[in-house]
Each structure stands twice: as C-alpha cells, then as structure tokens.
C-alpha cells in the first residue's frame, strides 16, 4: 500500500478545510489522485493523525468525520485511513460504522487514542460482522471497557477477513480476555492481536490460562501482545507448555509484567525446542543475571529460530549481559538485541562494542552505540526498539522507521 506524496504536502490545508463542506479541497485532491493509474491500482493511505509535532494541525471532530466519509465514499482508491489522536467520540464511531457497512475497499483503519466508548465500540464491532474488506483495525487507547471488548470478541466469531486487531490500553477486563481467547479457538483469519494493559482485579492469572489453552489449538495467530498483564512465573509456565504444541506464533510480547528468573527458566527450555518463535519481548520485567543466563544457554546451544530479543530494564548486570553477547558469537540467527536500562558495566561495554566492531551486531539492530573517552569504551542509548514509536510520533526524523520499529521488518504481519 503506497502513500500519496501530494496528500502529505497538503496535509495541513486538508485538516483546516475538513470542517467546511462548502470548500471542495479534499474532493479536489482526491479527484486528482483518481487520475493516477498507479494510485488507483495500489491504493493510498490518507493520514489525518492529530499528533503531528512538526506541523501543528487541527484535530478531526465528529462533524468533520461526516464530511470526510461523504467524500471517501467516492474514492475507492483510499484503502487506508489514519485518524489517530483526534477528537472522535461515540457519535463519530456511529458515522464510521455506517461507512464500514457501505464501504468495500478500506483495508486499514487507525482510530487509536480518540474518545470512543462502549457504545461506539459496539457499533464498530457490529459493522464488522458483514464487512469483508477491513484487514487491520487499531482501537488502542479508546476506553471501551470490558463490555466494549466483549463486542469485539463476539465479532471475532463471525468475521473472517480481519487479520490484525489492536485493543491495547482499552481497559479490557477478565471476561473480555476469556471471551476473546475462546473466540480465537474458532477464528482462523486473525494473525495478530494486542491485548496490552487490561484491568484485572485478581492475581489468579485466569486470563493467561485461557490464552494458553487457545494457543494449543490456534494455528493462525502469528503475533500476540500480553504486556502489563501482571503475569508471574505460573502464567509464563502455562504459555510455554502451550507453545510446545504451537507452530505458528512468531512474536510474543511479555513486556511490563512480573516475570523473574524462575519464569525465564521455562522460556529457556522452550527456546531449546521451539524454532518458530522469532521475536521475544521481555522488556521491563525482572529476570536479572540468572534469567539472562538461562536465555543465553538456550541461544548458544540449541535455538536457531529467535531473531530478536528485548531485555531492556531487567536489572541485569555485566554477568548476564556478557553471557548473551557470547551467545551471539555462536548463534548467527539472533540479529536484534536490546539491552538499555540494565547495569552496563565495563565488561558489558567491551562485549557489545566488540560485537558491533566485527560486524556481528549492526547499529540499527540494537539500542546501544559504543563511544570512547580517555581510552575507555562506553555505551550510549539509541532510539531503537521492537516498537518504540508504536504509540507516538517522534519530533524529528532522526531515527529510521526500520530501527524504531524493528518488528515491522522481521514480521510483515505487524503492519498492513
């Protein structure tokens, strides 16, 4: 899916005229685009996100959206629509739901961090019961709650077109997570789902048990985000037991949980046998040196499938970090590793500086860069990661998209 350069050039003017139906600016731009054979063949993404730091823009409101969709109804070549960080409410969701029921060309819709609630979620989810074009939907950051999430869980039992669904930071509850897991035992089309940061009232990890049960039978899911689930060693064990039987999951995000070294021991044993998993995100846990050594032993000896590992902010010292660096010398498959936020001592700096110097680790594939002061090597932080710019737009273009969101290059399913 290509992006029309002219739409970026007229980005500010488009937003300024969006709420003025008498001004035909958008229609004129889209009419000009319609004359381009390449655009009409490949399709374009219309980006009207409200978080552009470089070019201040008015945010899209519910009334603006009504004007926009009336024009887009005549522009079949618009296959992607980015309305993130705007001022859309349940009224705007109603307009969008009607559009989804009538439109047969839109494949990507980004509504993240608007103000859509439970009733808006119900309307959009119901619209997807019959929609056969939308492939990727982002609802991230809309406070749809547990009930709103239940509508999407029900939709997954019916819809057979959607491939990626992002419900992270949506205040989902336990019932919604269980219902979603049950739906995914039947759904054969969804390839990626984000369930980050639910609101859980108990510590029994019932949600993880149901997700693990789903992974035993699901053969289509490639990417799974379970960040901020308050997951502990028991939950990790359940997931690992399920993944011995799963041969499809390639991206597992367990960041920002309560995983310690005992939980990582299960992951280490899994990596010795599972050659499917390509990306593992353990950022912001507490695996410490013992956990890092468990991972390094698996990577150095038997695992040849993992391509990216994030262990940022895990209270790991030089012992564990050096063990991982040494594992990379024998494991040629692991190409991306992120270590910032740990205790980078002299031995760590030397080990990773050596990996970069000999070409074993590329600067674009890690979040540290070596520099020297008075003959001593140190490591500086880089703005690189598996999804570092996932929820925000950088104020400058200093970081290449491939380095900031490395997962998009490793797994093509990560973004439509």
C-alpha positions in Angstrom: 0.0 0.0 0.0 1.6 3.2 -1.1 1.1 6.7 0.3 0.3 9.6 -2.0 3.0 12.3 -1.6 0.6 15.1 -2.6 -1.6 14.3 0.4 1.3 14.8 2.7 2.1 18.1 1.0 -1.5 19.3 1.5 -1.8 17.7 5.0 -2.3 21.0 6.9 -4.7 22.5 4.4 -6.7 19.4 4.3 -7.2 19.5 8.1 -8.0 23.2 8.1 -10.7 22.8 5.5 -12.2 19.5 6.8 -15.0 21.2 8.7 -16.0 23.4 5.8 -18.3 21.4 3.5 -18.5 24.3 1.1 -14.8 24.1 0.4 -14.1 21.3 -2.0 -10.4 21.0 -1.2 -10.4 17.3 -0.2 -12.6 16.3 -3.1 -10.3 18.2 -5.5 -7.2 16.5 -4.1 -8.8 13.0 -4.3 -10.1 13.7 -7.8 -6.5 14.5 -8.9 -5.3 11.3 -7.3 -8.0 9.3 -9.1 -6.4 10.2 -12.4 -3.1 8.5 -11.4 -3.2 4.9 -12.6 -0.6 3.7 -10.1 -2.5 5.1 -7.2 -5.9 3.7 -8.3 -4.2 0.3 -8.7 -2.2 0.1 -5.4 -4.3 2.3 -3.2 -3.3 5.0 -0.7 -3.4 5.7 3.0 -4.9 9.1 4.0 -3.1 10.2 7.1 -5.1 12.7 9.3 -3.5 11.9 12.7 -3.7 14.6 15.2 -0.3 14.1 16.8 2.0 15.6 14.2 4.6 17.5 16.2 6.4 19.0 13.2 3.3 20.5 11.6 0.6 21.6 14.1 -2.9 20.6 12.8 -6.5 20.9 14.0 -7.9 17.7 15.2 -10.7 15.9 13.5 -14.1 16.1 15.2 -17.3 14.0 14.8 -18.7 16.7 12.4 -15.5 16.7 10.4 -15.7 12.9 10.0 -19.2 13.1 8.5 -17.8 15.4 5.8 -14.8 13.2 5.2 -16.6 9.9 4.8 -19.0 11.5 2.3 -16.1 12.3 0.1 -14.3 9.0 0.7 -17.4 7.2 -0.5 -16.4 8.3 -4.0 -12.7 7.5 -3.6 -12.3 3.7 -3.9 -8.5 4.0 -4.1 -8.3 5.2 -0.5 -7.6 1.8 1.2 -6.2 3.1 4.4 -7.4 5.8 6.9 -5.4 7.1 9.8 -7.5 9.1 12.3 -5.3 8.5 15.4 -5.1 11.1 18.2 -8.2 13.1 17.2 -11.4 14.1 19.0 -13.8 11.4 17.8 -16.5 10.2 20.2 -19.3 7.6 20.1 -21.1 9.9 17.6 -18.0 9.7 15.3 -18.0 5.9 15.8 -21.5 5.7 14.5 -20.5 7.6 11.4 -17.6 5.3 10.9 -19.7 2.2 11.5 -22.1 3.2 8.8 -19.2 3.9 6.5 -17.7 0.4 7.2 -21.0 -1.2 6.4 -21.2 0.5 3.0 -17.5 0.6 2.0 -15.9 -2.4 0.4 -12.3 -1.0 -0.2 -11.0 0.2 3.1 -8.4 -2.2 4.4 -6.7 -0.3 7.2 -8.3 1.9 9.9 -6.5 3.6 12.7 -8.7 5.1 15.5 -6.2 4.9 18.3 -6.4 7.4 21.2 -9.7 9.0 20.4 -12.6 9.2 22.9 -14.7 6.2 21.7 -16.5 4.4 24.5 -18.5 1.2 24.9 -21.5 2.2 22.7 -19.1 3.3 19.9 -17.2 0.0 20.2 -20.5 -1.9 19.8 -21.3 0.0 16.6 -17.9 -0.6 15.0 -17.8 -4.2 16.1 -21.3 -4.9 14.7 -20.3 -3.2 11.4 -17.5 -5.7 11.1 -19.9 -8.6 11.2 -20.6 -8.1 7.5 -17.6 -6.1 6.4 -15.3 -8.1 4.1 -12.6 -5.6 3.3 -11.0 -4.4 6.6 -7.8 -6.2 7.4 -6.3 -4.1 10.1 -8.1 -2.2 12.9 -6.4 -0.2 15.7 -8.6 0.8 18.6 -5.7 1.4 21.0 -6.3 3.8 23.9 -10.1 4.2 23.5 -11.7 3.4 26.8 -14.2 0.9 25.5 -14.1 -1.1 28.7 -14.8 -4.8 29.3 -18.2 -4.6 27.7 -16.9 -2.9 24.6 -14.2 -5.6 24.3 -16.9 -8.3 24.6 -18.5 -6.9 21.4 -15.2 -7.3 19.6 -14.8 -10.9 21.0 -18.3 -11.7 19.5 -17.3 -10.2 16.2 -14.2 -12.5 16.0 -16.6 -15.5 15.9 -18.2 -14.1 12.8 -15.7 -12.0 10.9 -13.3 -14.0 8.6 -11.5 -11.1 7.0 -9.8 -9.1 9.8 -6.1 -10.1 10.2 -4.9 -7.7 12.9 -6.8 -6.2 15.9 -5.3 -3.8 18.4 -7.2 -3.5 21.7 -4.3 -2.4 23.8 -4.9 0.2 26.6 -8.7 -0.1 26.2 -9.5 -1.0 29.8 -10.5 -4.6 28.9 -11.5 -6.9 31.8 -11.1 -10.6 32.6 -14.4 -11.6 31.0 -13.4 -9.9 27.8 -10.0 -11.6 27.7 -11.6 -15.0 28.3 -14.2 -14.4 25.6 -11.5 -13.3 23.2 -9.4 -16.4 23.9 -12.5 -18.6 23.3 -13.3 -16.8 20.0 -9.7 -17.3 18.8 -10.0 -21.1 19.2 -12.6 -20.8 16.3 -11.3 -17.8 14.3 -8.9 -18.9 11.5 -8.1 -15.5 10.0 -6.7 -13.3 12.7 -2.9 -13.2 12.6 -2.1 -10.5 15.2 -3.8 -9.2 18.4 -2.8 -6.7 21.0 -4.3 -7.2 24.5 -1.9 -5.0 26.4 -2.8 -3.4 29.8 -6.2 -4.9 30.8 -7.7 -4.0 34.1 -7.5 -7.2 36.3 -8.9 -7.4 39.8 -7.4 -10.7 40.9 -4.0 -12.3 40.9 -5.0 -15.8 39.8 -3.8 -15.4 36.2 -7.0 -17.0 34.9 -6.7 -14.9 31.7 -3.3 -16.5 31.0 -4.7 -20.0 31.5 -7.4 -19.3 28.8 -4.9 -17.7 26.4 -2.6 -20.7 26.8 -5.4 -23.1 26.1 -6.2 -21.1 23.0 -2.6 -21.3 21.8 -2.8 -25.1 21.9 -5.4 -25.2 19.2 -5.0 -21.9 17.3 -2.9 -22.3 14.1 -3.2 -18.9 12.6 -2.1 -16.4 15.2 1.4 -15.0 14.5 1.7 -12.1 16.8 0.5 -11.8 20.4 0.9 -8.9 22.8 0.3 -9.6 26.5 2.1 -6.6 28.1 1.0 -5.3 31.6 -0.9 -8.5 32.4 0.6 -8.8 35.9 2.0 -12.1 34.7 4.1 -14.2 37.0 6.0 -17.4 36.8 2.9 -19.5 36.8 1.5 -17.6 33.7 4.8 -18.0 31.9 4.8 -21.7 32.5 1.3 -22.1 31.2 2.2 -20.2 28.0 5.4 -22.2 27.5 3.5 -25.5 27.9 1.1 -24.4 25.2 3.8 -23.2 22.8 5.4 -26.6 22.7 2.3 -27.6 20.7 2.1 -24.4 18.7 3.9 -23.9 15.4 2.5 -20.6 14.2 3.3 -17.9 16.8 6.4 -15.9 15.9 6.1 -12.7 18.0 5.4 -12.9 21.8 5.3 -9.7 23.8 5.5 -10.3 27.6 6.8 -6.8 28.5 6.0 -5.0 31.7 5.0 -8.0 33.7 6.2 -9.5 37.0 8.4 -12.2 35.4 11.6 -13.2 37.3 14.3 -15.7 36.7 12.2 -18.7 37.6 9.7 -17.8 34.9 12.5 -17.3 32.3 13.7 -20.8 33.0 10.5 -22.1 31.3 11.2 -19.8 28.4 14.8 -21.0 28.1 13.6 -24.7 28.0 11.0 -23.7 25.4 13.6 -22.0 23.2 15.7 -25.1 23.1 12.8 -26.9 21.3 10.7 -24.2 19.7 12.2 -23.0 16.4 9.2 -21.0 15.3 9.3 -18.0 17.7 11.2 -15.2 16.1 10.6 -12.2 18.4 10.6 -12.3 22.2 10.0 -9.1 24.2 10.7 -9.4 27.9 11.3 -5.6 28.5 10.6 -4.2 31.9 10.4 -7.4 33.9 13.0 -8.5 36.5 14.8 -11.5 35.1 18.3 -10.4 36.4 21.5 -12.3 35.7 20.1 -15.8 36.3 17.3 -15.3 33.8 19.7 -13.8 31.2 22.0 -16.8 31.6 19.0 -19.2 31.1 18.3 -17.4 27.8 22.0 -17.3 26.7 22.4 -21.1 27.3 19.4 -21.8 25.0 20.5 -19.4 22.4 24.1 -20.6 22.3 23.3 -24.3 22.1 20.0 -25.3 20.5 17.9 -22.4 19.4 18.3 -21.2 15.8 14.9 -19.5 15.3 14.9 -16.4 17.5 15.8 -13.3 15.6 15.1 -10.5 18.1 15.3 -10.3 21.9 14.4 -7.3 24.1 15.5 -7.4 27.7 15.5 -3.7 28.5 15.2 -2.7 32.1 15.5 -6.1 33.7 18.1 -5.4 36.5 20.7 -7.4 34.6 24.4 -6.8 35.4 27.5 -7.5 33.4 27.5 -11.2 34.1 24.2 -11.8 32.3 24.7 -9.3 29.6 28.2 -10.7 28.7 26.7 -14.2 28.6 24.2 -13.0 26.0 26.9 -11.3 24.0 28.9 -14.5 24.0 25.9 -16.5 22.9 25.6 -14.2 19.8 29.1 -15.3 18.8 27.9 -18.8 18.2 24.3 -18.1 17.3 24.2 -16.4 13.9 20.4 -16.2 13.7 19.8 -13.7 16.6 20.2 -10.3 14.8 18.5 -7.8 17.0 19.1 -7.4 20.8 18.0 -4.5 23.1 19.7 -4.1 26.5 19.4 -0.5 27.6 18.1 0.1 31.1 20.3 -2.6 32.7 23.6 -2.2 34.6 26.1 -1.7 31.8 29.5 -2.2 33.4 32.9 -2.2 31.7 32.7 -5.8 30.6 29.3 -5.3 29.0 30.5 -2.2 27.1 33.5 -4.1 25.8 31.5 -7.2 24.8 28.9 -5.3 22.8 31.4 -2.9 21.4 33.3 -5.9 20.1 30.1 -7.4 18.5 29.5 -4.1 16.7 33.1 -3.6 15.7 33.4 -7.0 14.0 30.1 -6.7 12.3 28.2 -9.4 14.2 25.7 -6.8 15.5 24.6 -3.9 13.4 24.0 -0.5 14.9 20.5 -0.5 13.5 19.7 -3.7 15.3 20.4 -2.7 18.9 19.6 0.2 21.2 23.2 1.0 22.2 26.1 2.5 20.4 29.8 2.5 21.6 31.9 5.6 22.2 35.3 6.1 23.7 36.5 8.5 26.4 40.2 8.6 27.5 40.7 5.1 26.1 37.7 3.6 27.9 34.7 2.3 26.0 31.1 3.2 27.0 27.7 2.6 25.5 25.2 5.3 24.6 21.4 4.8 24.1 19.9 4.8 20.7 16.1 5.3 20.0 15.8 1.8 18.5 13.5 -1.0 19.6 10.9 -3.5 18.6 8.1 -0.9 18.7 9.5 2.2 20.3 7.4 4.6 18.2 4.3 2.5 18.3 2.3 4.9 20.4 3.8 8.3 19.5 5.3 10.3 16.7 8.9 11.5 17.1 9.6 15.2 17.0 12.3 14.6 14.4 13.0 12.1 11.7 16.5 11.2 13.1 15.6 7.6 13.7 14.8 5.4 10.7 11.4 3.6 10.9 13.1 0.3 10.5 15.3 0.8 13.6 12.5 2.3 15.7 10.0 -0.5 14.9 12.2 -3.4 14.0 9.4 -5.9 14.4 7.8 -4.5 11.3 10.8 -5.6 9.2 11.1 -9.0 10.9 7.4 -9.9 10.6 5.4 -8.5 7.7 2.1 -9.2 9.5 2.9 -6.5 12.0 1.6 -3.7 9.8 -0.8 -3.7 6.8 
